[in-house]
Amino acid sequence: MLRQGPISLTLHSMLEPLIAALLIAAPFLFGFSDQGAPTAVSIVVGVAVLVVGMSTRWRLSLVKAIPISVHLTIDLIVGALLIAAPFLFGFSDDGGPTAFFLIVGVGELLAALGTRWTPAADGDAATGSRPRWRGRRSGVAQGR
């Protein structure tokens, strides 16, 4: 079953576009836009994070296509990829981009592992539905 951490599913879904924007803007904010590999990896991963976040079956999405459990798996893969990217793509000797990728990768893994991936009991945060009423109707509804 999915892990239960301190970060709510709603907060996680709100942070996704911010992380995507950070990844896309990082080469220009942190001065490594003149380097091909770290710039390309950062922008491609940022766009992928944005697309996955906006396609997951939770309240804050445009297209509810990706199950939440798959989103968790993708987040773990993205975190590992960000940590490995400097070594896989040959820019580990450059301190700035390497530090950025390691920090964001570890942050991504911690966020994925620290999120309550099951919806709250008071409603389905993934689909935005409300719980069904299981008790008797109130006195007002019954004409009392």
N, C-alpha and C positions, 0 to 999 in steps of 0.2 A: 504494500500500500504506500501511498505517498506520505512523505515526511511532514511533520507538523512543527514549523519553526515560528519565530517571533514576528516575521514580516507577513502582513496580511496579503491575500491574493490581489485585493484592490490596489494596495500600495505598490506591489510588484508590477501590476499592469500599468500604473501611472509612471513608474520609473523607466519602463522599457523605451519609450520614445526619447527620453532624456539621455539615456545611455547611447542610443543610436545616434543622436545628434552629436554627442561628445566624440564618438568614434569617427563620424564623418568630418567633424571640424578639427579634430586633434592635429592632423599634419600642419594645418595653418595656424592653430593656436600655439603649438609647441615647437614650431620651426623645423619640422622635418619634411615639409612639402616638396623640397628639392630632391628627395631620395625616393626612387621609384617603388621599391618593394614595400617599405613600411607604409607609404602613402596609399598604395593600391590595396594592401591588406586591410588597413584601417577603414577605408571607404567601403570596400566590398562587405566586410563584416558588419559595419554600421548599417548599410542598406539591408542586409540580411536580417539583422536584429529588428529593424523597423518593420519589415514585411512579416516576420514571424509574430511579432507582438501585435500587429494589427490584424492578424489572421487567426488568432487563438480564440477558443470558445470561452471568453470571459466577458464581463460587462463592458469593458472599454475596448471594443474592437470594431473594425469595419466589416470584416468577413469572419464569421465564426466557423472556420474549417478545421483548425488544428486542435485536437484534444489536449487538455491541460497536461496529461501525463507525457504526451509527445513533446510539448513545450518544455517541460522539465528536462527531458533527455537532450533536447536541442541546446538549452541553456548550459548544461554540463559539458557538451561537446564544444560549444563556443568558448567557454572558459578555458578548457584544456587547449583549444586551438590558439587562443590569444597568448597563453603562457608559452606554447611551443613555437609560435610564429617567428620570433627572432632567430631561432636556431634552424627552423625549417627553411626559412627564406633568406638566410645568410646576412642578417644585419645585427647579429648579437654583439659585434664589436663596437657598435655605436650606442653609447650609453643612454641618450635621450629617448629614442623610440623603444629601446629594449626595456627601460624602466617603465615607460607608459604601458606597454603591452603586458608586462608582468603584473603591474598594479591593477589594471583593469581586468585581467584574466582572473586573478585571485578574488577581486571584488565580485566578478560574475559568478564564480563558484560559490562564494559565501552567500550571495543573494539567492542563488538557486537552492542551496542546502538549507537556508534559513527562512524559506517561505512556507506558509501554511497552504499547501496545494489543494486541500479539500475546501469546498465552499463552507461558509458559515452556516450554522444550524438554523438561523432565522430566514434564510432564503438562499437561493442558488446564485452565488456571486458570479459563477461562470456564465449563466444564461440570463441572469436578471429576473428569473421567475420568483414568484412569491410562494411560500409554503401553503399547502392546502389546509383548510379548516377542518379539523377532525372532531371537534366537540359539538355540543348542541348550540343552536342559535341563541343569540342574546334575547332577553325579554322584550326589547324594543322590536326586534325583527319578528317575534312571534305574536306581537300585539298586546303584550302585557304592560 
